[in-house]
Amino acid sequence: MRRLWGTVVTAFALGLALLTLGTTAVRAATLPAQPDANYYDGISLLDQETTALVTKQNDYYQTTKAKPQVVLAAIKSTGGDDIDSYAPDLFQKWGIGQKGKDNGILILFAKNGGKNNVRIEVGYGMERT
């Protein structure tokens, strides 16, 4: 009986792990690839003046002691996820900020079917300054 119970518990844990991994893999696929610039415009929202401003500000920030990185992103949808959980995943995937300093800032706009959600995600290193 103990052996049967152990097998059932093991099978349940394995099934739960596979289900979790499967959900993570599908969700990660919905995150856009890291852009080459400090902005991402998946919905053609940002004009040239805005992208130039983002670039200019980041160039300036690199001359400061803190050297933060600010990334502006405009996306069509968070794929059904709440923007509050989507933003940290995107922040991490893109590796915003300097490694070891966690000094990045993500300003995320998601159209989300007209709901127009905005989220500012701040690295822990920036929270302390």
N, C-alpha and C positions, 0 to 999 in steps of 0.2 A: 504494500500500500504506500509506504514511504517513497519507494522507487517511482511509482506511478505519479504521485504528487510532485516529486522533483522534476519528472519529465514534463508534466503539465505546466509547472511554473517556468521551466526553461523555455518551452515552446511559446508561452505567452510573452515572456521577456524578449525573445528573438523576434516574434511578430511585431511587438511594439517598437522595437529598434528599427526594423525594416520599414515600418510605416512612417516613423519619424524621419528616417533618411530619405525616403521617397518624397515626402512633403518638402523637405529642405532642398532637394535637388530640383524639383519643379519650380519652387519659389526662386531659387538662385538664378534660374534661366531667365526669369522675367526682369532681372536687374540689367540695365544697360551696361555695355562695356565702358571702361574708364576712358574718358576723353583725353585727347592730346593737349588740350588747353584747360584753363581754369573755369571753363563753362561747358555745359552740355545743353543743347537745344533740340529735343526730340519732337517738338511741335511747332517749330518756326515762329517762336514768340519773340526771341531776343533780336533787337536791331543791332546794327553795326556800332552805334554809339554806346550801347550797353556793354557789348562784348569788349570794346576798346577800353571802357572804364574799368571793367573787371581785370583785364590784363594790366592796365596802368597801375591800379591799386595793388595788385599782387607784386608787381615789380618794385613798387615803393616799399611794401611790407618786407621784402627781402633785404632791404637796407637797414631795417630796425633790429634791435636786440632780440625781440621775440620771434621774428621771422614766421608769422602765421601764414597759412595758406587758406584762402577763401575761395570756395567753388560754388558757382551758381548753376542750378540745374532746373530745366523745365521739361516735364514729362507728360505724356498723355494720361497715364493711369498707374496706380500702385498695384494693379492686378487684384483688386478686392481686399488687399491688406489695408489696415489703418496706416495713415501716413506717419504716425508716431512710432510704428514698428518697422516700416519700410525705410525711413531715413537712416537709422543707425546701421541697417544692413548695407545700404548703398554707401554710406560713409566708410564702413569697414572694407567693403569690396574695392573701393577706389583708393583706399589708403591715403586719405586726405590728411595733410599735415606732415611734419617731419617725424620719421621713425624715432621712437624713444621719447619724444617731446609731446606727442599727441596734441599738437597745436593747430588743428584744422577746424574750419567752419564750413558747413554745408548749408546753403540756402536752397531749399527744395520747393518747387511749385509743381503741383500735380493737378491737371485739369479734372480728372476723375468724373467724367460725365457731366460737367458743368458745376460740380460742387466746389471747384477751385480751392484746394487745400494748400496751405503753406506751412512749412516746418523749418526751423533753424536748428540744426544739429551742431553741437559744440564739443570738441574734444576735451578730455579731462584736463589736459595741460592748459587750455584756455580758461577753464573755469577757475583755476587758481590764480590767474593774473588779474 
